[in-house]
Amino acid sequence: MEKVDRCFVCGSITLNGIYVLGKFICINCVYELMDLDVNSEKYDEYRKCMIKIWEDYIKTANLS
């Protein structure tokens, strides 16, 4: 049985995606991130999600 997970960025539940520092990102968000322009309306939203992933990782890894 394949594992389904909830996307950290958009909240969708899917089989396809990647894990970044322990957080699941669905394939749709991965493709959107790869094509994202800094002038895009979604840029700041994605940037905040990536910052949150790093913050959570640092907290759990006791690297601070």
Distance bins in CASP14 RR format, pairs under 12 A and 6 or more apart:
PFRMAT RR
TARGET T0000
AUTHOR 0000-0000-0000
RMODE 2
METHOD distances of the structure
MODEL  1
1 15 0 0 0 0 0 1 0 0 0 0 0
2 14 0 0 0 0 0 1 0 0 0 0 0
2 15 1 0 1 0 0 0 0 0 0 0 0
2 16 0 0 0 0 1 0 0 0 0 0 0
2 17 0 0 0 0 0 1 0 0 0 0 0
3 13 0 0 0 0 0 1 0 0 0 0 0
3 14 0 0 0 0 0 1 0 0 0 0 0
3 15 1 0 0 1 0 0 0 0 0 0 0
3 16 0 0 0 0 0 1 0 0 0 0 0
3 17 0 0 0 0 0 1 0 0 0 0 0
3 19 0 0 0 0 0 1 0 0 0 0 0
3 24 0 0 0 0 1 0 0 0 0 0 0
4 11 0 0 0 0 0 1 0 0 0 0 0
4 12 0 0 0 0 0 1 0 0 0 0 0
4 13 1 0 1 0 0 0 0 0 0 0 0
4 14 1 0 0 1 0 0 0 0 0 0 0
4 15 1 0 1 0 0 0 0 0 0 0 0
4 16 0 0 0 0 1 0 0 0 0 0 0
4 17 0 0 0 0 0 1 0 0 0 0 0
4 24 0 0 0 0 1 0 0 0 0 0 0
4 26 0 0 0 0 0 1 0 0 0 0 0
5 11 0 0 0 0 1 0 0 0 0 0 0
5 12 0 0 0 0 1 0 0 0 0 0 0
5 13 1 0 0 1 0 0 0 0 0 0 0
5 14 1 0 0 1 0 0 0 0 0 0 0
5 15 0 0 0 0 1 0 0 0 0 0 0
5 16 0 0 0 0 1 0 0 0 0 0 0
5 17 1 0 0 1 0 0 0 0 0 0 0
5 18 0 0 0 0 0 1 0 0 0 0 0
5 19 0 0 0 0 1 0 0 0 0 0 0
5 22 0 0 0 0 0 1 0 0 0 0 0
5 23 0 0 0 0 1 0 0 0 0 0 0
5 24 1 0 1 0 0 0 0 0 0 0 0
5 25 0 0 0 0 1 0 0 0 0 0 0
5 26 0 0 0 0 1 0 0 0 0 0 0
5 27 0 0 0 0 0 1 0 0 0 0 0
6 12 1 0 0 1 0 0 0 0 0 0 0
6 13 1 0 1 0 0 0 0 0 0 0 0
6 14 0 0 0 0 1 0 0 0 0 0 0
6 15 0 0 0 0 0 1 0 0 0 0 0
6 17 0 0 0 0 0 1 0 0 0 0 0
6 23 0 0 0 0 1 0 0 0 0 0 0
6 24 1 0 0 1 0 0 0 0 0 0 0
6 25 0 0 0 0 0 1 0 0 0 0 0
6 26 0 0 0 0 1 0 0 0 0 0 0
6 29 0 0 0 0 0 1 0 0 0 0 0
7 13 1 0 0 1 0 0 0 0 0 0 0
7 14 1 0 0 1 0 0 0 0 0 0 0
7 15 0 0 0 0 0 1 0 0 0 0 0
7 16 0 0 0 0 0 1 0 0 0 0 0
7 17 1 0 0 1 0 0 0 0 0 0 0
7 18 0 0 0 0 0 1 0 0 0 0 0
7 19 0 0 0 0 0 1 0 0 0 0 0
7 20 0 0 0 0 0 1 0 0 0 0 0
7 23 0 0 0 0 1 0 0 0 0 0 0
7 24 1 0 0 1 0 0 0 0 0 0 0
7 25 1 0 1 0 0 0 0 0 0 0 0
7 26 1 1 0 0 0 0 0 0 0 0 0
7 27 0 0 0 0 1 0 0 0 0 0 0
7 28 1 0 0 1 0 0 0 0 0 0 0
7 29 1 0 1 0 0 0 0 0 0 0 0
7 30 0 0 0 0 1 0 0 0 0 0 0
7 32 0 0 0 0 0 1 0 0 0 0 0
7 33 0 0 0 0 0 1 0 0 0 0 0
7 46 0 0 0 0 0 1 0 0 0 0 0
7 49 0 0 0 0 1 0 0 0 0 0 0
7 53 0 0 0 0 0 1 0 0 0 0 0
8 14 0 0 0 0 0 1 0 0 0 0 0
8 17 0 0 0 0 0 1 0 0 0 0 0
8 18 0 0 0 0 0 1 0 0 0 0 0
8 19 0 0 0 0 1 0 0 0 0 0 0
8 20 0 0 0 0 1 0 0 0 0 0 0
8 21 0 0 0 0 1 0 0 0 0 0 0
8 22 0 0 0 0 1 0 0 0 0 0 0
8 23 1 0 1 0 0 0 0 0 0 0 0
8 24 1 0 1 0 0 0 0 0 0 0 0
8 25 1 0 1 0 0 0 0 0 0 0 0
8 26 0 0 0 0 1 0 0 0 0 0 0
8 29 0 0 0 0 1 0 0 0 0 0 0
8 30 0 0 0 0 0 1 0 0 0 0 0
8 33 0 0 0 0 0 1 0 0 0 0 0
8 46 0 0 0 0 0 1 0 0 0 0 0
8 48 0 0 0 0 0 1 0 0 0 0 0
8 49 1 0 0 1 0 0 0 0 0 0 0
8 50 0 0 0 0 1 0 0 0 0 0 0
8 51 0 0 0 0 0 1 0 0 0 0 0
8 52 1 0 0 1 0 0 0 0 0 0 0
8 53 1 0 0 1 0 0 0 0 0 0 0
8 54 0 0 0 0 0 1 0 0 0 0 0
8 56 0 0 0 0 1 0 0 0 0 0 0
8 57 0 0 0 0 0 1 0 0 0 0 0
9 17 0 0 0 0 0 1 0 0 0 0 0
9 18 0 0 0 0 0 1 0 0 0 0 0
9 20 0 0 0 0 1 0 0 0 0 0 0
9 23 0 0 0 0 1 0 0 0 0 0 0
9 24 0 0 0 0 1 0 0 0 0 0 0
9 25 1 0 1 0 0 0 0 0 0 0 0
9 26 1 0 0 1 0 0 0 0 0 0 0
9 27 0 0 0 0 0 1 0 0 0 0 0
9 28 0 0 0 0 1 0 0 0 0 0 0
9 29 1 0 1 0 0 0 0 0 0 0 0
9 30 0 0 0 0 1 0 0 0 0 0 0
9 31 0 0 0 0 0 1 0 0 0 0 0
9 32 0 0 0 0 1 0 0 0 0 0 0
9 33 0 0 0 0 1 0 0 0 0 0 0
9 36 0 0 0 0 0 1 0 0 0 0 0
9 42 0 0 0 0 1 0 0 0 0 0 0
9 45 0 0 0 0 1 0 0 0 0 0 0
9 46 1 0 0 1 0 0 0 0 0 0 0
9 47 0 0 0 0 0 1 0 0 0 0 0
9 48 0 0 0 0 1 0 0 0 0 0 0
9 49 1 0 1 0 0 0 0 0 0 0 0
9 50 0 0 0 0 1 0 0 0 0 0 0
9 52 0 0 0 0 1 0 0 0 0 0 0
9 53 0 0 0 0 1 0 0 0 0 0 0
10 17 0 0 0 0 0 1 0 0 0 0 0
10 24 0 0 0 0 0 1 0 0 0 0 0
10 25 0 0 0 0 1 0 0 0 0 0 0
10 26 1 0 0 1 0 0 0 0 0 0 0
10 27 0 0 0 0 0 1 0 0 0 0 0
10 28 1 0 0 1 0 0 0 0 0 0 0
10 29 1 0 1 0 0 0 0 0 0 0 0
10 30 0 0 0 0 0 1 0 0 0 0 0
10 31 0 0 0 0 0 1 0 0 0 0 0
10 32 0 0 0 0 1 0 0 0 0 0 0
10 33 0 0 0 0 0 1 0 0 0 0 0
10 42 0 0 0 0 0 1 0 0 0 0 0
10 45 0 0 0 0 1 0 0 0 0 0 0
10 46 0 0 0 0 0 1 0 0 0 0 0
10 49 0 0 0 0 1 0 0 0 0 0 0
11 23 0 0 0 0 0 1 0 0 0 0 0
11 24 0 0 0 0 1 0 0 0 0 0 0
11 25 0 0 0 0 1 0 0 0 0 0 0
11 26 1 0 0 1 0 0 0 0 0 0 0
11 28 0 0 0 0 0 1 0 0 0 0 0
11 29 0 0 0 0 1 0 0 0 0 0 0
11 49 0 0 0 0 0 1 0 0 0 0 0
12 24 0 0 0 0 0 1 0 0 0 0 0
12 25 0 0 0 0 0 1 0 0 0 0 0
12 26 1 0 1 0 0 0 0 0 0 0 0
12 27 0 0 0 0 1 0 0 0 0 0 0
12 28 1 0 0 1 0 0 0 0 0 0 0
12 29 0 0 0 0 1 0 0 0 0 0 0
12 32 0 0 0 0 0 1 0 0 0 0 0
13 24 0 0 0 0 1 0 0 0 0 0 0
13 26 0 0 0 0 1 0 0 0 0 0 0
14 24 0 0 0 0 1 0 0 0 0 0 0
14 25 0 0 0 0 0 1 0 0 0 0 0
14 26 1 0 1 0 0 0 0 0 0 0 0
14 27 1 0 0 1 0 0 0 0 0 0 0
14 28 1 0 0 1 0 0 0 0 0 0 0
14 29 0 0 0 0 1 0 0 0 0 0 0
14 30 0 0 0 0 0 1 0 0 0 0 0
15 24 0 0 0 0 0 1 0 0 0 0 0
15 26 0 0 0 0 1 0 0 0 0 0 0
15 27 0 0 0 0 1 0 0 0 0 0 0
16 24 0 0 0 0 0 1 0 0 0 0 0
16 25 0 0 0 0 0 1 0 0 0 0 0
16 26 1 0 0 1 0 0 0 0 0 0 0
16 27 1 0 1 0 0 0 0 0 0 0 0
16 28 0 0 0 0 1 0 0 0 0 0 0
16 29 0 0 0 0 0 1 0 0 0 0 0
16 30 0 0 0 0 1 0 0 0 0 0 0
16 31 0 0 0 0 0 1 0 0 0 0 0
17 23 0 0 0 0 0 1 0 0 0 0 0
17 24 1 0 0 1 0 0 0 0 0 0 0
17 25 1 0 0 1 0 0 0 0 0 0 0
17 26 1 0 1 0 0 0 0 0 0 0 0
17 27 1 0 1 0 0 0 0 0 0 0 0
17 28 0 0 0 0 1 0 0 0 0 0 0
17 29 0 0 0 0 1 0 0 0 0 0 0
17 30 1 0 0 1 0 0 0 0 0 0 0
17 31 0 0 0 0 1 0 0 0 0 0 0
17 33 0 0 0 0 0 1 0 0 0 0 0
18 24 1 0 0 1 0 0 0 0 0 0 0
18 25 1 0 1 0 0 0 0 0 0 0 0
18 26 0 0 0 0 1 0 0 0 0 0 0
18 27 1 0 0 1 0 0 0 0 0 0 0
18 28 0 0 0 0 0 1 0 0 0 0 0
18 29 0 0 0 0 1 0 0 0 0 0 0
18 30 1 0 1 0 0 0 0 0 0 0 0
18 31 0 0 0 0 0 1 0 0 0 0 0
18 33 0 0 0 0 0 1 0 0 0 0 0
18 34 0 0 0 0 0 1 0 0 0 0 0
18 53 0 0 0 0 0 1 0 0 0 0 0
19 25 1 0 0 1 0 0 0 0 0 0 0
19 26 0 0 0 0 0 1 0 0 0 0 0
19 30 0 0 0 0 0 1 0 0 0 0 0
19 53 0 0 0 0 1 0 0 0 0 0 0
19 57 0 0 0 0 0 1 0 0 0 0 0
20 26 0 0 0 0 0 1 0 0 0 0 0
20 29 0 0 0 0 0 1 0 0 0 0 0
20 30 0 0 0 0 1 0 0 0 0 0 0
20 33 0 0 0 0 1 0 0 0 0 0 0
20 46 0 0 0 0 0 1 0 0 0 0 0
20 49 0 0 0 0 1 0 0 0 0 0 0
20 50 1 0 0 1 0 0 0 0 0 0 0
20 51 0 0 0 0 0 1 0 0 0 0 0
20 52 0 0 0 0 0 1 0 0 0 0 0
20 53 1 0 1 0 0 0 0 0 0 0 0
20 54 0 0 0 0 1 0 0 0 0 0 0
20 56 0 0 0 0 0 1 0 0 0 0 0
20 57 0 0 0 0 1 0 0 0 0 0 0
21 49 0 0 0 0 0 1 0 0 0 0 0
21 50 0 0 0 0 1 0 0 0 0 0 0
21 51 0 0 0 0 0 1 0 0 0 0 0
21 52 0 0 0 0 0 1 0 0 0 0 0
21 53 1 0 1 0 0 0 0 0 0 0 0
21 54 1 0 0 1 0 0 0 0 0 0 0
21 55 0 0 0 0 0 1 0 0 0 0 0
21 56 1 0 0 1 0 0 0 0 0 0 0
21 57 1 0 1 0 0 0 0 0 0 0 0
21 58 0 0 0 0 1 0 0 0 0 0 0
21 59 0 0 0 0 0 1 0 0 0 0 0
21 60 0 0 0 0 1 0 0 0 0 0 0
21 61 0 0 0 0 1 0 0 0 0 0 0
21 63 0 0 0 0 0 1 0 0 0 0 0
22 53 1 0 0 1 0 0 0 0 0 0 0
22 54 0 0 0 0 0 1 0 0 0 0 0
22 56 0 0 0 0 1 0 0 0 0 0 0
22 57 1 0 0 1 0 0 0 0 0 0 0
22 60 0 0 0 0 1 0 0 0 0 0 0
22 61 0 0 0 0 0 1 0 0 0 0 0
23 29 0 0 0 0 0 1 0 0 0 0 0
23 49 0 0 0 0 1 0 0 0 0 0 0
23 50 0 0 0 0 1 0 0 0 0 0 0
23 51 0 0 0 0 0 1 0 0 0 0 0
23 52 0 0 0 0 1 0 0 0 0 0 0
23 53 1 0 1 0 0 0 0 0 0 0 0
23 54 0 0 0 0 1 0 0 0 0 0 0
23 55 0 0 0 0 0 1 0 0 0 0 0
23 56 1 0 0 1 0 0 0 0 0 0 0
23 57 0 0 0 0 1 0 0 0 0 0 0
23 60 0 0 0 0 0 1 0 0 0 0 0
24 30 0 0 0 0 0 1 0 0 0 0 0
24 49 0 0 0 0 0 1 0 0 0 0 0
24 53 0 0 0 0 0 1 0 0 0 0 0
25 31 0 0 0 0 0 1 0 0 0 0 0
25 32 0 0 0 0 1 0 0 0 0 0 0
25 33 1 0 0 1 0 0 0 0 0 0 0
25 34 0 0 0 0 0 1 0 0 0 0 0
25 46 0 0 0 0 1 0 0 0 0 0 0
25 49 0 0 0 0 1 0 0 0 0 0 0
25 50 0 0 0 0 1 0 0 0 0 0 0
25 52 0 0 0 0 0 1 0 0 0 0 0
25 53 0 0 0 0 1 0 0 0 0 0 0
26 32 0 0 0 0 1 0 0 0 0 0 0
26 33 0 0 0 0 0 1 0 0 0 0 0
26 49 0 0 0 0 0 1 0 0 0 0 0
27 33 0 0 0 0 0 1 0 0 0 0 0
27 34 0 0 0 0 0 1 0 0 0 0 0
28 34 0 0 0 0 0 1 0 0 0 0 0
28 35 0 0 0 0 0 1 0 0 0 0 0
29 35 0 0 0 0 0 1 0 0 0 0 0
29 36 0 0 0 0 1 0 0 0 0 0 0
29 42 0 0 0 0 1 0 0 0 0 0 0
29 45 0 0 0 0 0 1 0 0 0 0 0
29 46 1 0 0 1 0 0 0 0 0 0 0
29 49 0 0 0 0 1 0 0 0 0 0 0
29 50 0 0 0 0 0 1 0 0 0 0 0
29 53 0 0 0 0 0 1 0 0 0 0 0
30 36 0 0 0 0 0 1 0 0 0 0 0
30 46 0 0 0 0 0 1 0 0 0 0 0
30 49 0 0 0 0 0 1 0 0 0 0 0
30 50 0 0 0 0 0 1 0 0 0 0 0
31 46 0 0 0 0 0 1 0 0 0 0 0
32 40 0 0 0 0 1 0 0 0 0 0 0
32 41 0 0 0 0 0 1 0 0 0 0 0
32 42 1 0 0 1 0 0 0 0 0 0 0
32 43 0 0 0 0 0 1 0 0 0 0 0
32 45 0 0 0 0 0 1 0 0 0 0 0
32 46 1 0 0 1 0 0 0 0 0 0 0
32 49 0 0 0 0 0 1 0 0 0 0 0
33 40 0 0 0 0 0 1 0 0 0 0 0
33 42 0 0 0 0 1 0 0 0 0 0 0
33 43 0 0 0 0 1 0 0 0 0 0 0
33 45 0 0 0 0 0 1 0 0 0 0 0
33 46 1 0 1 0 0 0 0 0 0 0 0
33 47 0 0 0 0 1 0 0 0 0 0 0
33 49 0 0 0 0 1 0 0 0 0 0 0
33 50 0 0 0 0 1 0 0 0 0 0 0
33 53 0 0 0 0 0 1 0 0 0 0 0
34 46 0 0 0 0 0 1 0 0 0 0 0
35 42 0 0 0 0 0 1 0 0 0 0 0
35 43 0 0 0 0 0 1 0 0 0 0 0
35 46 0 0 0 0 0 1 0 0 0 0 0
36 42 1 0 0 1 0 0 0 0 0 0 0
36 43 1 0 1 0 0 0 0 0 0 0 0
36 44 0 0 0 0 0 1 0 0 0 0 0
36 45 0 0 0 0 1 0 0 0 0 0 0
36 46 1 0 0 1 0 0 0 0 0 0 0
36 47 0 0 0 0 1 0 0 0 0 0 0
36 49 0 0 0 0 0 1 0 0 0 0 0
36 50 0 0 0 0 0 1 0 0 0 0 0
37 43 1 0 0 1 0 0 0 0 0 0 0
37 46 0 0 0 0 0 1 0 0 0 0 0
38 44 0 0 0 0 1 0 0 0 0 0 0
38 46 0 0 0 0 0 1 0 0 0 0 0
38 47 0 0 0 0 1 0 0 0 0 0 0
40 46 0 0 0 0 1 0 0 0 0 0 0
40 47 0 0 0 0 0 1 0 0 0 0 0
42 48 0 0 0 0 0 1 0 0 0 0 0
42 49 0 0 0 0 0 1 0 0 0 0 0
43 49 0 0 0 0 0 1 0 0 0 0 0
43 50 0 0 0 0 0 1 0 0 0 0 0
44 50 0 0 0 0 0 1 0 0 0 0 0
44 51 0 0 0 0 0 1 0 0 0 0 0
45 51 0 0 0 0 0 1 0 0 0 0 0
45 52 0 0 0 0 0 1 0 0 0 0 0
46 52 0 0 0 0 0 1 0 0 0 0 0
46 53 0 0 0 0 0 1 0 0 0 0 0
47 53 0 0 0 0 0 1 0 0 0 0 0
47 54 0 0 0 0 0 1 0 0 0 0 0
48 54 0 0 0 0 0 1 0 0 0 0 0
48 55 0 0 0 0 0 1 0 0 0 0 0
49 55 0 0 0 0 0 1 0 0 0 0 0
49 56 0 0 0 0 0 1 0 0 0 0 0
50 56 0 0 0 0 0 1 0 0 0 0 0
50 57 0 0 0 0 0 1 0 0 0 0 0
51 57 0 0 0 0 0 1 0 0 0 0 0
51 58 0 0 0 0 0 1 0 0 0 0 0
52 58 0 0 0 0 0 1 0 0 0 0 0
52 59 0 0 0 0 0 1 0 0 0 0 0
53 59 0 0 0 0 0 1 0 0 0 0 0
53 60 0 0 0 0 0 1 0 0 0 0 0
54 60 0 0 0 0 0 1 0 0 0 0 0
54 61 0 0 0 0 0 1 0 0 0 0 0
54 63 0 0 0 0 0 1 0 0 0 0 0
54 64 0 0 0 0 0 1 0 0 0 0 0
55 61 0 0 0 0 0 1 0 0 0 0 0
55 63 0 0 0 0 0 1 0 0 0 0 0
55 64 0 0 0 0 1 0 0 0 0 0 0
56 63 0 0 0 0 0 1 0 0 0 0 0
56 64 0 0 0 0 0 1 0 0 0 0 0
57 63 1 0 0 1 0 0 0 0 0 0 0
57 64 0 0 0 0 0 1 0 0 0 0 0
58 64 1 0 1 0 0 0 0 0 0 0 0
END
